[in-house]
Amino acid sequence: MAEQTEHFEPGERAPDSGIYECECGYHHQWRMDVAGDPLPEFPPGCPSSKWIFIGEQPVG
């Protein structure tokens, strides 16, 4: 399982399903439903270069 301090680049395979947030400070988030899918590019205007694993997505 990914630790909450691990950083991942766009296109890199997400090690776990859950919530990833960019590191730019604007709190852009992306939910990965399937572990192993590639992480997306950042939203337009986002200066970030890495995604941070925030945690597992809530069930329900």
VMD Tcl script that draws the C-alpha trace (Angstrom):
set ca {
  {0.00 0.00 0.00}
  {1.20 3.51 -0.81}
  {2.22 5.74 2.07}
  {0.65 9.18 2.38}
  {4.04 10.80 1.78}
  {4.80 9.01 -1.51}
  {4.87 11.09 -4.70}
  {3.96 9.88 -8.19}
  {4.31 11.40 -11.65}
  {1.53 11.65 -14.24}
  {1.45 8.48 -16.33}
  {2.95 6.43 -13.50}
  {0.79 3.49 -12.43}
  {-1.18 4.13 -9.24}
  {-0.09 1.54 -6.68}
  {-3.46 1.69 -4.90}
  {-7.00 2.84 -5.53}
  {-7.88 5.95 -3.57}
  {-7.46 9.71 -3.58}
  {-4.40 11.44 -5.03}
  {-3.77 15.17 -4.68}
  {-1.38 17.43 -6.58}
  {1.44 19.03 -4.63}
  {0.87 22.60 -5.89}
  {-1.24 23.66 -2.90}
  {-4.50 24.17 -4.80}
  {-5.73 20.74 -3.65}
  {-6.58 19.34 -7.09}
  {-7.67 15.78 -6.39}
  {-8.16 12.69 -8.50}
  {-9.84 9.46 -7.48}
  {-8.29 6.27 -8.79}
  {-10.86 3.48 -8.85}
  {-8.45 0.79 -10.03}
  {-4.93 0.18 -8.73}
  {-2.49 -0.09 -11.63}
  {-4.20 2.49 -13.86}
  {-1.97 5.41 -14.92}
  {-2.29 8.68 -13.02}
  {-3.65 11.54 -15.18}
  {-2.01 14.74 -16.30}
  {-2.68 17.76 -14.07}
  {-5.57 20.18 -14.69}
  {-4.82 23.16 -16.97}
  {-2.85 25.83 -15.12}
  {-1.70 23.51 -12.33}
  {2.03 24.02 -11.72}
  {2.45 20.67 -9.92}
  {4.82 17.92 -11.04}
  {3.78 15.12 -8.64}
  {0.67 13.44 -7.25}
  {0.57 12.56 -3.53}
  {-1.40 9.56 -2.27}
  {-3.90 10.99 0.27}
  {-5.71 7.85 1.31}
  {-8.19 5.14 0.50}
  {-11.51 6.21 -0.94}
  {-14.45 5.90 1.43}
  {-16.78 2.98 0.94}
  {-20.43 3.69 0.26}
}
mol new
graphics top color blue
foreach p $ca { graphics top sphere $p radius 0.5 }
foreach p [lrange $ca 0 end-1] q [lrange $ca 1 end] { graphics top cylinder $p $q radius 0.2 }
display resetview
